Each structure stands twice: as C-alpha cells, then as structure tokens.
Amino acid sequence: MKYFYRLGTGLIFGLTLGILNEGALLQVSTAQPQVIAANKPAPAPTVTPKATSPSGSAEDLILFLRAFRDFSQGNALQTTSKLSLDAKTEGATLQSVVYIKAIAQKPKQFRVDISFKSEDSSKARTYQVISDGKTVWVYRPDTQQYLVQTYEQFDKSDDSFLIGSATSLYLNSPNDFQKTVTDEALAAIAADPKMVASFYKETGTTFKGYQKDEANQNYAIYTWDDTQGASSQMNLLISPQTSTIQQFVITGKEKGMTLNLREVIVERVPNPKLAPNTFKFTPSATAKRVKSLSLSPFGE
C-alpha cells in the first residue's frame, strides 16, 4: 500500500515527460512557460482535431496535465490537508482522522505537523516530522521523545505516507515540468490520437468521468490500478473549474485489512516564506532520543 500510495508521483511525472519529449514537444517551438495562479482557471489550449482513447479523451488529458503542472510550480509549497483512514478486519473496524500541515522544498526537505484524532478520542496525538534532505527527525511533543533516521530509512518506513500525498507529489515533481508542459505542447499532444492513447496506456491512467460530492462540487476522476500484485486502486480528483488537484482516494487490501484512505487538500500555498530553520530540528534539553517511534494512526 505504501508503494501504491505514491503511484501518482514520480511514475506519472516521469512517464508524462517521456511521452511529451518523444512526441508533441518535437512538433512545437520552445516557449516560455505560462504561470498559472493557484485556484484560478486557466485558458484551455486549442484542440484540433478532437482525439480520443478508450481510457479518456484529449480534453480529459489536458485537464490532468494542467493540474499536475499547476501543482508542481514554485520553489516551495505549503499544504494543509485532512486524511481520513478506515481499516476493516474480521470483527473490527478502525477509523482515524489525520490533519496534516506541511511545508516542502525540493528535492527532499519538508516540515510536517501531523495530528491524529480517532472518533472515540477527544484528545489528538501530535507529531512533527522534519527533513533537511539527509536526516529525518520524528518528534512527539507530549512525551518529548524524538527519533533520528536517514532520509532513506524514513522513506522506506511504513510511516512515510503520513507526510501526505500532496507533499509526496510535490517533492517528486521534476523541476522542468512547467517548462516542458507548455500550452503549445498540450495542444500538440491533444491533437494527436496516438499521443493521447500512448499517455493513457503507458501511465495506466483511466478517466472515470465526473462526479459531484455532498457539497455539490464537481470533480473529474482519474484512476490507476496497482501493478505490483496488490488489489488496490488510487483515484485522483481534479476540479475542472480550476484545474487543481483536490483529493487523493486509495482503496485496497493489505495484511488482512481492507483499507480506505481519502486525503482532501484544504489549502495550498505556492512559494511560502521560509524561516532559516524551517527544515532543522533542535531538541530541547529535556527531550529524549529513542530507537523507535511509531506514527500509527490507530494506536498510541
């Protein structure tokens, strides 16, 4: 599940760049990237003729790529999100809500405040996870315990997904994505049925259609099935009005549990102001270093 949780990050970005570089970008002149303000609709590129694929249309693909381009912009990103988790086993159902506030800077720096609150508990557990790109510190304020790991150790751990899909997506986005995915490139790829079909096939993307939520918000839904043998599926919900990524939904089975994860992006701020010590952790004199510190959302 941890692998699949990141499916929409480096894999999709890498394949998208490869497809664009091999096809559409060879047909258009180099242009300056168009900066699209967050949460504001951007003009749609001209699509002539209308290309389609069994997995989705050219218009669906344009929306998808514009949303990824918008998300990858800036030298740093601040996000606030709400992650709802449901886990079902034989005879038990576990639920938890995780509030995530993160600041990320490429390639590997982040500062994440994580707050767990289960339905049967009025008191939240809070953690800080801080990375300077080489070292990751996990700190629990109420017990004053902290764990020190290398970036690679944390990245491979079962807790790494709790920094949020929004943070992972941004950190895994290539720096040249905005320069590569210009409106001219999008128009060229959308006009070529082979390019449209190639994208859906190579990335394993399926456009499921549009759906409204309880608040009557309309979303375009894109789906990926796990290719590593697990019965999991990831859905990405994009606002067609603003071309912005709004939600990540993951369902699947792992270790005898049926899991359902939904991360809703509450706020996204490109290029936030960063303090000099944003990505550094300095323990207090009373803090205690420990050998293990779990971030389990379902227990203490």
C-alpha positions as CSV (number, residue, x, y, z in Angstrom):
1,M,0.0,0.0,0.0
2,K,2.9,2.4,0.8
3,Y,4.2,1.9,-2.8
4,F,0.8,2.3,-4.3
5,Y,0.1,5.5,-2.2
6,R,2.9,7.2,-4.2
7,L,1.7,5.9,-7.6
8,G,0.6,9.3,-8.7
9,T,4.0,10.9,-8.0
10,G,7.3,10.1,-9.7
11,L,5.9,7.5,-12.1
12,I,3.2,9.7,-13.6
13,F,5.5,12.7,-13.9
14,G,8.3,10.7,-15.4
15,L,6.1,8.9,-18.0
16,T,4.4,12.2,-18.9
17,L,7.7,13.9,-19.6
18,G,8.9,11.0,-21.6
19,I,5.8,10.9,-23.8
20,L,5.8,14.7,-24.3
21,N,9.5,14.8,-25.2
22,E,9.2,11.9,-27.7
23,G,6.2,13.3,-29.5
24,A,4.4,16.5,-29.1
25,L,7.3,18.6,-28.0
26,L,9.2,17.8,-31.2
27,Q,6.4,19.4,-33.2
28,V,6.3,22.8,-31.4
29,S,8.7,25.6,-30.8
30,T,10.2,26.2,-27.4
31,A,8.0,28.7,-25.5
32,Q,8.2,30.4,-22.1
33,P,6.1,28.6,-19.6
34,Q,2.8,30.1,-18.7
35,V,2.5,30.7,-14.9
36,I,-1.0,29.7,-13.8
37,A,-2.1,31.2,-10.5
38,A,-3.3,28.6,-7.9
39,N,-7.0,28.1,-7.7
40,K,-7.7,30.2,-10.8
41,P,-8.9,28.7,-14.1
42,A,-6.5,28.8,-17.0
43,P,-7.4,29.2,-20.7
44,A,-7.7,25.8,-22.3
45,P,-5.4,25.1,-25.2
46,T,-6.9,24.7,-28.7
47,V,-7.6,21.1,-29.5
48,T,-7.9,20.3,-33.2
49,P,-9.0,17.7,-34.1
50,K,-10.6,16.1,-31.1
51,A,-8.5,13.0,-30.1
52,T,-9.9,10.2,-28.1
53,S,-8.8,6.9,-26.4
54,P,-10.7,4.1,-24.8
55,S,-9.4,5.3,-21.5
56,G,-10.3,9.0,-21.9
57,S,-10.5,12.0,-24.3
58,A,-8.0,14.7,-25.2
59,E,-9.9,17.2,-23.1
60,D,-9.6,14.9,-20.1
61,L,-5.9,14.5,-20.6
62,I,-5.4,18.3,-20.9
63,L,-7.1,18.8,-17.6
64,F,-5.0,16.2,-16.0
65,L,-1.7,17.6,-17.3
66,R,-2.6,21.2,-16.5
67,A,-3.5,20.2,-12.9
68,F,-0.1,18.4,-12.5
69,R,1.7,21.4,-14.0
70,D,-0.1,23.8,-11.6
71,F,0.8,21.6,-8.6
72,S,4.5,21.4,-9.4
73,Q,5.0,25.2,-9.6
74,G,7.1,27.2,-7.2
75,N,10.3,26.8,-5.2
76,A,8.4,25.6,-2.2
77,L,4.8,24.5,-1.3
78,Q,2.7,24.7,1.8
79,T,-0.3,22.5,2.1
80,T,-3.0,21.8,4.7
81,S,-4.9,18.5,4.3
82,K,-7.3,16.2,6.0
83,L,-6.6,12.4,5.7
84,S,-9.4,10.0,6.7
85,L,-8.5,6.4,7.2
86,D,-10.8,3.4,7.6
87,A,-9.4,-0.1,8.2
88,K,-11.6,-3.2,8.4
89,T,-10.5,-6.6,9.7
90,E,-12.6,-9.6,10.7
91,G,-14.7,-8.4,13.6
92,A,-13.2,-4.9,13.8
93,T,-13.4,-1.5,12.1
94,L,-10.8,1.1,12.9
95,Q,-11.2,4.8,11.9
96,S,-8.9,7.8,12.3
97,V,-8.6,11.3,11.0
98,V,-5.2,12.8,10.4
99,Y,-4.7,16.5,10.0
100,I,-1.5,17.4,8.0
101,K,0.1,20.8,7.7
102,A,3.3,20.6,5.6
103,I,5.9,22.8,4.0
104,A,8.1,21.2,1.4
105,Q,11.0,22.2,-0.7
106,K,12.6,20.1,-3.5
107,P,14.2,17.8,-3.6
108,K,13.9,16.2,-0.1
109,Q,13.2,18.9,2.5
110,F,10.0,19.1,4.5
111,R,8.4,20.1,7.8
112,V,5.2,18.3,8.6
113,D,2.9,18.7,11.6
114,I,0.7,15.6,12.0
115,S,-2.3,15.4,14.3
116,F,-4.2,12.2,14.9
117,K,-7.7,12.1,16.2
118,S,-9.8,8.9,16.4
119,E,-13.6,9.0,16.7
120,D,-13.6,7.6,20.2
121,S,-11.0,10.1,21.5
122,S,-11.3,13.8,22.1
123,K,-7.6,14.3,22.5
124,A,-5.3,14.4,19.5
125,R,-1.8,13.0,19.3
126,T,0.6,15.3,17.5
127,Y,3.9,14.8,15.8
128,Q,6.5,16.7,13.9
129,V,8.4,15.2,11.0
130,I,11.3,17.3,9.7
131,S,13.7,16.5,6.9
132,D,16.8,18.6,5.9
133,G,17.2,16.3,2.9
134,K,19.6,13.9,4.6
135,T,18.3,13.4,8.1
136,V,14.7,13.0,9.2
137,W,13.6,13.8,12.8
138,V,10.3,12.4,14.2
139,Y,9.2,14.3,17.4
140,R,6.3,13.7,19.7
141,P,5.8,16.8,21.9
142,D,3.7,15.3,24.6
143,T,6.3,12.7,25.5
144,Q,9.3,14.8,24.4
145,Q,10.6,11.8,22.5
146,Y,12.3,12.0,19.1
147,L,13.7,9.6,16.6
148,V,16.5,10.2,14.2
149,Q,16.7,8.4,10.8
150,T,18.4,8.9,7.5
151,Y,16.1,10.2,4.7
152,E,16.3,6.8,3.1
153,Q,15.3,4.9,6.2
154,F,12.2,7.1,6.7
155,D,11.3,7.0,3.1
156,K,11.2,3.2,3.2
157,S,9.3,3.1,6.5
158,D,5.6,2.3,7.0
159,D,5.1,5.8,8.4
160,S,6.4,7.8,5.4
161,F,3.0,8.1,3.7
162,L,1.7,10.2,6.6
163,I,3.5,13.3,5.3
164,G,0.7,13.3,2.8
165,S,0.2,12.6,-0.9
166,A,0.2,16.3,-1.6
167,T,3.7,16.6,-0.1
168,S,5.0,13.5,-1.8
169,L,3.5,14.6,-5.2
170,Y,5.2,18.0,-5.0
171,L,8.6,16.6,-3.9
172,N,8.6,14.0,-6.7
173,S,7.7,16.5,-9.4
174,P,10.6,17.4,-11.8
175,N,11.9,20.9,-11.8
176,D,11.4,21.2,-15.6
177,F,7.8,20.0,-15.6
178,Q,6.4,23.5,-16.1
179,K,8.9,24.4,-18.8
180,T,8.1,21.2,-20.6
181,V,4.4,21.1,-20.4
182,T,3.6,24.4,-22.1
183,D,0.2,25.2,-23.6
184,E,1.7,24.6,-27.1
185,A,2.9,21.2,-26.0
186,L,-0.6,20.3,-24.6
187,A,-2.3,21.5,-27.8
188,A,0.0,19.3,-29.9
189,I,-0.4,16.2,-27.8
190,A,-4.2,16.6,-27.6
191,A,-4.5,16.9,-31.4
192,D,-2.7,13.6,-31.9
193,P,-4.8,10.4,-31.2
194,K,-1.7,8.3,-31.0
195,M,-0.2,10.6,-28.3
196,V,-3.4,10.6,-26.3
197,A,-3.7,6.8,-26.4
198,S,0.0,6.4,-25.6
199,F,-0.3,8.5,-22.4
200,Y,-3.3,6.6,-21.1
201,K,-1.7,3.2,-21.9
202,E,1.8,4.0,-20.7
203,T,0.7,5.6,-17.4
204,G,-2.1,3.1,-16.8
205,T,-4.5,6.0,-16.4
206,T,-8.3,5.7,-16.8
207,F,-10.6,8.6,-16.8
208,K,-13.8,7.6,-14.9
209,G,-15.9,10.6,-15.6
210,Y,-17.3,13.4,-13.5
211,Q,-18.9,13.1,-10.1
212,K,-20.4,15.6,-7.5
213,D,-19.8,15.3,-3.8
214,E,-22.1,16.1,-0.9
215,A,-21.3,19.8,-1.2
216,N,-22.3,19.7,-4.9
217,Q,-18.6,20.2,-6.0
218,N,-17.9,18.6,-9.4
219,Y,-14.7,16.5,-9.9
220,A,-13.0,14.8,-12.7
221,I,-11.8,11.4,-11.5
222,Y,-8.7,9.6,-12.8
223,T,-7.9,6.0,-11.7
224,W,-4.9,3.7,-11.5
225,D,-4.8,0.1,-10.5
226,D,-1.9,-1.3,-8.6
227,T,0.5,-3.1,-11.0
228,Q,2.5,-4.8,-8.2
229,G,0.0,-7.6,-7.5
230,A,-2.0,-6.0,-4.7
231,S,-5.7,-5.4,-5.1
232,S,-5.5,-1.6,-4.7
233,Q,-6.8,1.3,-6.6
234,M,-5.9,5.0,-6.5
235,N,-8.3,7.8,-7.6
236,L,-7.2,11.4,-8.2
237,L,-10.0,14.0,-8.0
238,I,-9.4,17.2,-10.0
239,S,-11.6,20.3,-10.2
240,P,-12.5,21.0,-13.8
241,Q,-13.3,24.6,-12.9
242,T,-9.8,25.5,-11.5
243,S,-7.7,22.7,-13.0
244,T,-6.4,21.9,-9.5
245,I,-5.8,18.6,-7.7
246,Q,-8.3,18.4,-4.8
247,Q,-8.4,14.8,-3.4
248,F,-6.5,11.5,-3.3
249,V,-8.5,8.4,-2.7
250,I,-6.9,5.0,-2.2
251,T,-8.7,1.7,-1.6
252,G,-7.1,-1.8,-1.2
253,K,-6.2,-4.8,0.9
254,E,-3.0,-5.3,2.9
255,K,-2.0,-7.7,5.7
256,G,-5.6,-8.9,6.1
257,M,-7.1,-5.4,6.3
258,T,-9.4,-3.6,3.9
259,L,-8.1,0.0,3.7
260,N,-9.8,3.2,2.5
261,L,-7.8,6.4,2.6
262,R,-9.0,9.8,1.5
263,E,-6.8,12.9,1.6
264,V,-8.6,16.2,0.9
265,I,-6.4,19.3,0.2
266,V,-7.9,22.1,2.3
267,E,-5.3,24.8,1.4
268,R,-2.4,25.1,-1.0
269,V,0.1,28.0,-0.9
270,P,2.9,28.1,-3.5
271,N,6.2,29.8,-2.5
272,P,5.5,30.3,1.2
273,K,8.0,32.4,3.2
274,L,10.6,30.1,4.8
275,A,12.4,30.7,8.1
276,P,16.2,29.8,8.1
277,N,15.5,26.9,10.5
278,T,12.3,25.5,8.8
279,F,14.0,22.2,7.9
280,K,16.0,21.8,11.1
281,F,15.2,20.2,14.4
282,T,16.9,21.2,17.6
283,P,15.8,19.1,20.6
284,S,15.2,20.7,23.9
285,A,17.4,19.8,26.9
286,T,14.6,17.6,28.3
287,A,13.9,15.8,25.1
288,K,14.8,12.1,24.9
289,R,16.1,10.3,21.8
290,V,14.6,6.9,21.3
291,K,15.3,4.0,19.0
292,S,11.8,3.7,17.7
293,L,8.7,6.0,17.5
294,S,5.6,4.8,15.7
295,L,3.3,7.2,13.8
296,S,0.4,4.6,13.8
297,P,-2.9,6.4,13.3
298,F,-4.8,3.7,15.2
299,G,-2.9,3.5,18.4
300,E,-0.8,5.2,21.0
